[in-house]
Amino acid sequence: MPTLNCIIPQSLEIALDNYIESIGQSVSAVVTRALAQFLSLPLHTLFQVSTSGALVRGVYQRAVSVAVLKQHGDFGLGTFDDLDGEMVVLEGKVYQAKADGTVDEVPDSVGAPFAVVTRFAADARGVIPRAENLSQLAAQCDVYRESDNLFFAFRIDGRFDHIHTRVMPATDRPLAQAAAVQPEFRFRQVDGILVGIWSPAFSRAFSVPGYHFHFLSSDRTKSGHVLDCSGRNLEMQMETLTEFHISLPESEEFLKADLSKDPSAELSSAEGIHK
C-alpha cells in the first residue's frame, strides 16, 4: 500500500490523536476514510459485473471494458470475452493468464463478461505461518473474518512452496464442458500474490460463494485460478467489504438467458471452490 507523508497544523494533529484514541482505529484507517469521503470515492465496496449464473448458462460476451473496471477498482479477479483466460487485477493493472501459459497486461479496450473488483484498502493484517494446502490457508484466513454475511478481499504475498492453477481456454461451450478440458499448471518455489474474494453463502445465486483466489507471480509471468497451494510465513492483508454493487449486462444473450436455476453445483465442479 502507498504511504502518504504530509504536514498538518498542530491543532489537527491533536484532534486526530484524540479521535483515534476514542474510537480505537489507526491513523491510516481514519485518514483513508476521510479522503474517500472528500474525493467521493467508494470505500469498502465490491463492484461486480454480471453474475456467476450467467457464466454457467454460457453468457460469455463482453459486459464492460477493462477501462470501466479500472474506474471501479484496482484489485480483483474475473475472466475475459469467450472465457479466454483468467483475470487478475492488481495495483490498478489488469493481467490475462492464457491457456498457453503466458501472462500479459491487457489494454483498456479488452472486454470482460464477469469480474469483481474493489479499491483495496486493508483493515486487517496478519501472517500465515504455514499452510500445507488451500484448505489450511482458507481456514487461517477465516480467523480474520468477523462475519459470514459480508464480503471480504484478501491479498496474500510471499514465497509459495507450490501453486497449482488452471486457466480456462476460449470457448463457446457450456462452462461445465469447457472446465473438463482446461489446462493446469504447477509452479514450485515461486514468489507471488494471491488475489482473493470471499463471498457469503447467500450470494450463491449471483456470485461465487466461499473463497475464490487467482495467483500472479511477482515477475508477472505465472498466473491462473488457484486449485491448491502451500507456503510459509505468508503476509496476509484483508479488507472487509460492506457495500456491494452489481452491473448487469444489457446484451440479448443475458436478457434471454434462463438464470432461475441454482448455479452453485456447476460452479463448484468448474471452479474447484474451497469454502
N, C-alpha and C positions, 0 to 999 in steps of 0.2 A: 504494500500500500504506500502511496506517496506521503511524504512528510511535509507539513506546512509550517514555515517559520515566519512569524510576523511580530511587529511591535504594536502594543496596545497601551492605552493610558492606564496608570496605576489604579484608578478608580474602577475600571472594567475588570482588571485582574483580581481585585479584592472581591468584587461582586461575583465573578466567576468562581473563585475559590469557595466562597460561602455557599453558592448554589450547588456546586459539585459535592460539597460535604453534606448538604441537606438531602440530596437525592441518591447519593452513593454511586454515581456514574463517573466515568473517566472524562478527562478534558476532550479527548478525541470524539467520544460519543456525543457530547453536548455541542461542540463546535460543528461536527458533521451535520447534526440535525438542524442547527441554526442556519448553516449555509444552504442546506437543501430547501428550507422554507423561504429564505430570502431570494434564492435563484429560481424558485418554482420548479425544482427537480424532484421527481418522486423518489422516496427513500423506502427501503424495505418492501419494495413492490416487485412481484413476479409478473412478467408480461409473457403471455403465451399466444402463439399463432396456431390456429386451427385446433383440432382435438385428436387424441390418440385413436379414438373410434373411427375417425375419418381415414387415418392411415390404414387401419385394419381393413376398411372397406375399399381400399385401393385409390383413395383420393391423394395422388402424389404430385399434382400440379402446383405451380407457384401460387402462394398466397400473398407473400410480401417479398421485397428485395432485401438483400443484406444491408443496404443503406437504411432502410426503415428499421431493421432490427437494431442497428447501432444507435438509433435515436432513443431506443427504449432500454438499452442495457449494454454493459461491457463484459458480461460474464454469463456463460450458459452453454446450452447444447441443443442439438436438433439434427436435421437432415436437409438434403437438397432436392431439387426437382428430380422426379423419377426415382427417388430414394438413392440418388447417386452419391453414396458415401456418408460418413459421419461428420457432424459439425461440432467444432469446439470454438467457443467464444471466450477469449482470454485477454484481459487487459486492453479491451477495445478492438482487438483484431479477430477476424473470423477465419478459421482454418478448416480445410476439407481433407479428411482422410479418405483415400480412394481404395477401391478393391484391389488394385495392383500393388498396394503397399506404400505408395507415395503420399506425401502431405504437402499441400500448397495453401498459402494465404490467398483468399479469393477476393475479387474486386466487388465493389458495391452493387454492380448490376446483376450479380448472380441471384437466383430466386430460391426461396425456401417454402415448402408446403407445411412444415411443422418445426417449431422451435420454442424454447423457453429461455428468457434472459432476464437479468436484473443488473442494477448498478451495485456492484459488490462493495459492501461496507461491513466488515466483520464486527460482530458484537460479542464474540467469544473466541478464545484461542486455547489450544492445548497441544499436547504431544501424544502420539500413539506409539508407545514404546515397542510394541511388537504385534504384528498381525500375520498369521500364517496363511490366511485366505481372506477372500472378500467378506465372508460372513463374520469373521472376527473383527475385521476393520469396521463393518457396519455396526456391530454390537458396541464397539468403543465410541463410535460417533453418536450412538443412541444416548450415551451418558450426558451429552451436552444439550440434547433436545428437551425442552421443558414441557412439551405438549405433543400429542398425537394428532392435533387438529389444526396445526398451522403448516406452512411450507417452510423449508429450510434450504439454504445454499451452502455447499461445502467446498472448500478448496484445501487439498492435501498435497503438500510438497515434500520431496525427499528422494532418496535412492531406494528403488524398489528391487527386491531380490528377483522377482519375476512379475511380469504383466502378461495376461492372456486377453487378447482383444479379438473382436470380429468387426468386419466392415461390410455393410450391405452394398451389393453391386446395383447399378442402374437397372431398373426393371419396370415392366408394366403388369407383372403377375401379382396375385394376392400376396399379402405380407407373409403369411404362413409358408407359402410355396417358395417365395424368394429367400426366406430365412434358412430354408433347408439346404441351400447351396452357397451360403455366404462364406467367403474365405476367412480363415482365422490366423492370427499372428501371435507369436510368443517372443517376448523380449526378456533378457536377463541382465541384472546389474545395470539398470538404466535409471538415470536421473530424470525426473519429470513431475508433472502435476496431474492430479485427479480433479476434474471439474464435475461437481455433482449437485443434483437436486433431489431432495426428499419431499415426496407428496403424500398427504394423508389418504387413508382408505376411502373416505367419502368422495375423493376426486377420481375414482376409477372410471367413471362414465366419460371423462373428458381428458384425463391426464394419465401418467404412468405412476401408479401407486408405489410407495416404498422408495428405495434408493435407485438412482439412475446415474451412473458415472461414465464419463468419457475421459480418455487419457491423452496427454500431449507431452512428448519428451521435451527436455529443456532445450535441445538443439532443433526442435520443431521438425524432426524427420520421422517420428514414430507416433502413431495415434490409433484411435479406434474406440468402439464401445467396449467397456470393461466386462469381461466374463469372470475373471478371477485375478487376484494379485496377492503379493506378500511383501512385507518390508518392515524396517525397524526405525525407531526414532523419527517418525514422520511428523511434520508440522501441520497441524490442523487449524483451519480458520472456518468459522461458521457464522452465517447471518440468518437471523430469524425474519421471515417474510410475512408480514401481517396484512398485506394487501395483494389481491390477485386480479389481474386484468386479462381478458381474453379477446383476441381479434379473430372473428370468423370470416372465412373466405366467402366471396360472392360468386364464385365460379358455378357453372351449370353442374359440374361433377359433384360439388359439395351440396348444392341445393337439392339435388335429386337423390343423393345417397341415403340408404337406409341406415340410420345411426341409432336405431331403437334397441339394438342388442348390446349386451354387456361385453366389451372387448377384452376384459382382463385376462381370460384364459388364453386367447390367441396371443396377446401381448407377452404373457409370461413365457410362452413357448418360443416366441420370436426373439425376445429381448434377453432372456436369461435373468429375469428380475430377481434381486435379492431384497426381501423386505426387512 
